[in-house]
Amino acid sequence: MKALLLALALAGLAPVQCASDPPAARRLEDTPAEALWHLAGRFEAEGEDDARRTTLRELLERYPASREAGWARDALEDPAPSGGERSR
């Protein structure tokens, strides 16, 4: 019984973790999908269309539910690169 009371007391001291993600402006790191999207933009700026398309396909395959996947899908359907990164 004492062990149970001790466990409950210690559980009350544990920090509470929030399950939601912080807003994009407060995050310190990009999500993997964001990182791939930015990498594809860099390849586009450097004129590396094959690398850009490969990166966009990888983004779609690994993170199909991300908002960047929708942008990647649109970018892959466009036959010519737009000349710059899409804004968020």
Secondary structure as the mmCIF struct_conf table of DSSP 4:
data_model
#
loop_
_struct_conf.conf_type_id
_struct_conf.id
_struct_conf.beg_label_comp_id
_struct_conf.beg_label_asym_id
_struct_conf.beg_label_seq_id
_struct_conf.end_label_comp_id
_struct_conf.end_label_asym_id
_struct_conf.end_label_seq_id
HELX_RH_AL_P HELX_RH_AL_P1 LYS A 2 LEU A 13
BEND BEND1 ALA A 14 ALA A 14
HELX_LH_PP_P HELX_LH_PP_P1 PRO A 15 CYS A 18
BEND BEND2 SER A 20 SER A 20
HELX_LH_PP_P HELX_LH_PP_P2 ASP A 21 PRO A 23
HELX_RH_3T_P HELX_RH_3T_P1 ALA A 24 ARG A 26
BEND BEND3 LEU A 28 GLU A 29
HELX_RH_AL_P HELX_RH_AL_P2 PRO A 32 ALA A 45
TURN_TY1_P TURN_TY1_P1 GLU A 46 GLY A 47
HELX_RH_AL_P HELX_RH_AL_P3 ASP A 49 ARG A 62
TURN_TY1_P TURN_TY1_P2 PRO A 64 ALA A 65
BEND BEND4 SER A 66 SER A 66
HELX_RH_AL_P HELX_RH_AL_P4 ARG A 67 GLU A 77
BEND BEND5 ASP A 78 ALA A 80
BEND BEND6 GLY A 83 GLY A 84
HELX_LH_PP_P HELX_LH_PP_P3 GLU A 85 SER A 87
#
